[in-house]
Amino acid sequence: MTDPPLRRRENGVYYPGRQKKEEIGTARRQNDLGRDPIFPLVLRLAVPTMLAQLVSVLYSIVDRMYIGNIPDIGTTALAGVGVCGPIVTLLSSFATLVGLGGSPLMAMRMGQGQKRMAQRILNTCFLLLLLLSLALTVLFLLTKDRLLLWFGASAETFPYANTYMTIYTAGTFFALMATGMNSFLICQGFSGLGMGTVVLGAVLNIALDPVFIFLLDMGVAGAAVATVLSQTASCVFVLLSLRSRRMPVRLGWGGFRRGIVRKVLTFGLSPFLIIASDSVILIVLNAGLQRYGGPGLGDTLVACATIVQSYLLLITMPMGGITLGSQPVISFNYGAGQPERIRSAMKVIVGLCLFFCAVMLAATHTPLSALFTRLFTDDAETMERSVTYIKWVTCMLLPLAIQYPLVDEMTALAQVRRALFCSLFRKSVFFAGVVALPPLLGAETAFFAEPIADVTAATVTSVLFLRSFPRVLARCAAFRRTAASS
């Protein structure tokens, strides 16, 4: 059967002619993406997702903090787990591929009133995540030893990196499901539940880390076990929530479509490459720091890079929460043919990102950055170097605050190729800096690659967005005229 035609218009939003009134009422009790005032609507979606992303940073940061404070081996173990960090993120990027590829599509279908198609998208994404998690688990378990040595582990740090990576990889299914399927809660307006998924896992991780690391004397292995158990809890929570009768579109089994997979992979390619390429660049960064730092300095620089990247996560993850949490507003109103709401939402989203990054930039140049480094290590040299490098990599935060929302909302507006180009352009500049600066000017200068990429890419992305945005809004307005005449 095909979906019923769009027959009824309510304040600019078209619903299927056979949709029950009680279903519409249920949606109204949540965030009404098509009619609620834009500023409070974006805040209700973005702030919980932002906080959820901030809390999710604790997954890796808390592990690193506890590991860095293990007596006698802390700094060496921290460098070993730091080598694992980009590989863990690379695994998680596949959850982003499906979650952020499928959720905008699902939001568009909901905006068009095509509930049956929205459910097919949800079910297909669940199956895709299941297959990906199985394949990645086998692949990484077979290749992890070689990868760790290639990606910056030394003879001293390899045992710690190998222990952490083996245990974490065994829990890939739970990590991918928890992250990927959570996007489908948020895109239905349940940002509070989306935040709850992440908070549950992070709180459990914080509580379990000291138990497994110190009380049970498991060290690095304990940190990995605590993380996997926490992700398992998040996975169970998000799947049960999507099966709840409260959901406008419930998770089920069946209705899988190959065409949906192609569209999901196309939509998710840009955010996937953003995260995956970040991981690859950080892997190259660690390898370069180890190589050009030499035996005397290499492990110290890798440990510093781990602390610096942890600090950056406190900025980029919440900012990503703002932009990704707001995507349903953009996608829904694009499908519903409401360009004026899209324009207003874009102003609010960019404004929130600029405000947040301005606050974080100011905080970086206070004693807070030194206090942050002390959470990871008590080694004076590592702390001093880390504070300096943090200030280097964050000096162009404000341009980054423009780059993030423009790229993510291009994806929400189905401008996938343009978003992908902007993402890859920034990563290319970043990668070139990481590769070229250390052999020319010394290992430390690799940390300048980040701000160079931020300002260059933000300039290019802004120009492309300003040229294409009016055409996108005109196409959106055409959706409304087409629906009105049907």
N, C-alpha and C positions, 0 to 999 in steps of 0.2 A: 504494500500500500504506500501511496505517496502522502506527504504531509498535506493537511488541509490548507486551502489558500488563505492569504491574508485578507480578511474581510472587515475587520473592525478597528477603528482608530480611536485611541484614547490619549489625548494630549501629545500627539506626535509620535506615539509608539503603536506599532501594528501588532496585533495578536491573532493567532489562528482562529478562524470562525468557530471551531468546535471546542476551543479551550474553555474549561469550566471556570465559572466565576470564582469558586473557592480556591482554584490554583492561582489565579491572579491575586486574590486576597492574601494568600500565603507569601507570594513574592513581595507584596507591598509591605508586609510586616518586617521584611528584611530591607536591605538597601535597594531603593528603586533607582536603577541605573539610568532610566530614561526620563525621570521627572524630578527627582530630588534636587535641591539647589546644589550647584557644582562645588563651591568651596567646602561646605561641611561634608558633602558626599566624598570628595577626594580625601579629606582628612579622615573620615571614618574608615575608608579602605586603606589609605596609605600608612597612617600612623600605626595601626595594629601590625601591618605587614612589616613596616620599618622596625618596630620593636621586636617582632618575631625574628627578623634577620639579625638584629643586634644580639638577641639572646642566642641565636644559632652560632654566632661567632665564638661563643663560649665553648662549643664543642671542641674546637681546635685550641683555643687560647688556654682554657683551663688545663687541658692535657699538657700543653707546653709549659705552663707555669709550674705544675706539680713535677713534671719530669726535670725541668731545669733546677729544681730544688732538691733532687735526690742526692743524699750525701755522697761526696767523693767523685761521682760520675756525672753530676748534673749537666755541666756544660757540654761534655762529649755526647751524652744521651740526647740533649736538646738539638745538637747539630744533626744527629742521626734521624731523629723524628722530623727535623726540618727538611731533610731530603725526601721523606715520605709525603710531606704536605702537598706539593704540586701533583703527585701521583694520585693522592686521595681526591683532590679537586678535579683531576681529569676524569676519574670514575664518576664523580657526582655530576659532571657536565652532561652525561648521558641522560640523567634525570631531567635536567634542564631542557635538553633536546625535545623530549616528549612532553613534559609538563608545560613549558612555555610555548611549545609548538601547537599543542592541542587546545589549551585553555582559551587563547584568543579566538580560535575557530569556533569553539563551543559557545563563547560569549556572543559571537556574531549570530550564530543560529538561534540562540535564545532571544536576541534582539529582534530577529525576523520572525519569531514565533514558531520556529521549527524544532519543537521539543524532541521529536523522534530522531531526527538527525543529530541533535545534541547528545542524545544518549548513545547513539552509535559511535560518535567520536570518543566519548568517555570510555566505553567498553573496549574499543580498539586500542586506545592509549594504554589501558591496563594490561592488555595482552602484550603489547609492544614492550612495555617495561619489564614484564615477566621474562620474555625471551632475551632481552638485552642483559638483564642481571645474570642469567645463567651463563650466557656466552662470555661476559666480561670476567666472571669469577674464574672460570676455567682458564681463560687466556692469561690473566694476571698471575694466577698461582703458578703457571708453568714458566713464566718469563721474569718474575719479580727479582730473582737474584742478579741476573744480568742487567736489568733495568736500573737497579739501585747503584751498582758499580758505575754504570755509564753516567748516571745523573747526579753524581757528586758525593757519594759515600766513600769514605777513606777506610783503610784497614781498621782504624780505631772505632769509627762510627757504624760500620756495616752491621755488626751483631745487633745493635739496638734498632737500626732501620729495618732489618730483616724480620725481627720478632714482631714489631709493630705492624708491618705491612702484611705479614702472613695472616694474623688474626683479623685485621680490618677487612682484608679482601674476602675472607670467609663470610663476612656479613654484608656483602654487596647488595644482596636482594633487599634487605631491610632498609639500607641507606637509599637506594634508588626509589623504592616504593614510597617511603616517607616523604622524600623531597618532591618527586615527580607528581604523585597524586594529590599532594597538598594544593597545587595550583588550581585543581578543579573544585576545591572547596571555595577558594578565594574568588574565582571567576563567577560563582553563583551568588556572590554577595556575602558569604559567611567568612569575613575576614577575621572575626573573633575566634572561630574554630581553627582557622589557618594559623593564627598566632598560638593557640593552645597546643597544636601539634608540635610546634617547635619548642615552646616553653617546656612542655612535658619532657622531651628528650634532653634539653639542656639542663634542667633542674636535676634530673636523674643522673646525668653525667657528672655534675658538680658534686652530688652526694656520694656517688659510687667511686669516683677517682681516688680519694684518700683511703677508702676502705681497701680497694684492690692494690693500690700502689704501695702504701705504707703499712696498713694494718695486716694485710695478708702477705706483705713483702714480695709482691709480684713485679715491682718495678715497671719497666716499659710495657711488659705484657699486661699488667693490670690496667694501665691506661687504655690500651686497645680493647680489652674485654669490657670495661666500663662503657666505652663509646658504642660498641656493638649492641650491648644490652639496652642502652638508651635509645638507639635508633630502632630497635625492635619494638619498644614501647610506642614510639611515635608512629611506626608503620601500622601497628594494630589500631591505634586511635584513629588515624586518618581513614583507613579502610572501613572501620565500623561507622564513622561519621558519614561517609559517602553512601553507605547502605541504609542510612536512617530515612524514615518516612518524611522527615522534615525537608529533605533535599528536593528542590524542584525537578532536578534530573538525578536519578539514583544510579549508582554503579550496579551493573548486572553482567550477564554473560551472553554473548551472541551479538549478532548484527555487525560483525567485523567486515570491514571493507578495505581492499587493497588501495583504492583511490584515496581513502582517508589517511592511510599511512603515508602516501606520497605528499599530501597536503601538510600533514603534521610535521614531517621531516623538512619540508620547505620552509614553513613558518618558524620552526625551532632552530633552523640552521644558524641564524645570526646570533641569538643568545648562547647557543652551544659553542660556536666558534669563539665568542667573547671569552667564555670561561675556559674552554679547552686550550685556546691559544695562550691565555694567561698562564695556564699550567705549563705549557711547553716553554714559554719564555722564562718562567721561574726555574724550570729544570736547567735550562741553558745558563741562567744566572748562577745557580749553585755550582754547576760544573766549571764555569769560568772563574768564580771566586776561589774554588779549590785549586784550579790549575795555576792561575796567575798570582794567587796569594802564597802558594808554595807550602811546603811542609810546616813552616813555622807560623803562618798566618791563615792558611786556608780554612781550617776548622773553625777558627775564631770568626772569620768573615761569614761563613755559612751560618753560624749561630746568630750573628748580628742580623743577617738577612731574614732569619726566622722570626726574630723579634720585630724587625721593621715590617714584614709582611703581616704579622699579627696586628700591628697598629693600623696598617692600611685597611685591614678587614673591618676595623671599627668604623671606618668611614665609608668604604665602598659597599659593604653589605647592607647597612641601613639605607644608604642612598638607592641601592638597587631595590630595596623594599618599597621605597616611595614610588619609583618608576614602574616596577612590576605590579605592585598592589593597585596602582591606578590604571593599569592596562584595561581591565574590564569596562571602565567608564568610557575609554576611547573606543574600544572594539564594539561595545553594545551600541553606542550612539552612531558609530559609522554604519553598522548594519541597519539601524533604525532610521537613518537618513536625517540626522540632526547636527548639521555642521556647526551651528552656533554654540552648542554644548561642547563640541570637540575643541573649538577655539578657546573657550573659557577654561576648560580643563587643562589645556596645554600651558596656559599662563600660570595657573595655580601650581602645576607640577614642577615647572622650571623654577618658579619662585621658592618653593619649598626646598628644592635641592641646593639652590644658591645660599639660602639662609643656613641650612644645616652645615654646608661646607665652610661657610664663613666662620661659624662658631667653632668648628673643629680646627680650622687653620689658626685661629686665635689661641685656642687651647694648646696647640702644639708648641707655641713659643712661651709657654709658662712652665713652671716646674712639674707640671703634670706628666710631660713626656719622660722626664727623668724618673719619676715615681713609677711610671708604667714599666720601664726597663728593669727596675728593681724587683718586679714581680717574677721575673724569669731567671735572674742570675744575681749573684753577689760578687761576681768577678768585675773588678774596677775597670779594666781595659774594655771588656765587652760592653759594659754599661755606657761608658763614655763614647765609644764608637757608635753604638746604637742610637743614642740621642742625636748625634750629628747626622747620621744617615736618615733618620726620621725627618729631620728638618729639610734635608735635601729633597727627598722624594715627595714631600707634601707642598712644596712651594708653588705649584700650579694647580691647587685644588679648585679654584674658582672656574677656570676653563673646563676642568673635568666635570663640574656641576652642570655644565651646559651639554657636554657630550653625552652623558648618561641618559637624561630624559629624551633627548632628540632621537637617539638610536632606538631606545626601547619603545617609544611611542610610534616611530616609523613602522616597527614590526606590528604593533597593534592596529595600524592603519593599512595593513597588507602591503606596505612598501618594503618587502623583504629584501629585494636585491639592493636597494639603496642603503638600507640599514646594514646589510652584510658588507657592502663596500666600505662604509664608514668605520665599521668595527675592524675589518681587516687592515684598513689604512693605518689606524692607530697602532694595532699590534705590529705591523710591519716596521713602523718608525721605532717602536719600543725594542723590537727584536734587533734591528740594525744597531741601535745604541748599545745594547747588551753585548753584542758580538764585537763591535768595532772599538768601543772606548777602552776596555781593559788592556788589550795588547798595545794600544797607542799611548795611553796616559796612566796606566796602572789599574790594579784590580778594583780599588775603591770607586773609581769614576763610573763603574757600571750602575751605581745608584742614581746617576744623573739621567739615565735613559728614560725613567718614568716621567719627570716633568717636561722633558723635551717632547715626548710623545703626546702628553696631555694638551699642551698649548697648540701644537701643530694640528692635531686631529680635531680639536674643538673648532678651530678656524674653518677648516674644510667642511666639517659636518654642518656648521651653521649656515654657510653659503648654500650648500645643497638643499638643506631643509627649507630655507626661505624661498628658494626658487620653485620647489615642488609642492609646498603646502597649499597654496591657492588652488592648484589643479585637483588635489586630493579632496578639498572641501567642495569643489564644484561637482565632483563625481559623487560625493556623499549626498549632496542635495538632489541629485538625479535619482537616487534610490527612493526618496520620499515621493517624488513625482510619479515614478513608475508604480509604486505601491498604491498611490491614491487613485490611479487610473484603472487598476485591476479589479 
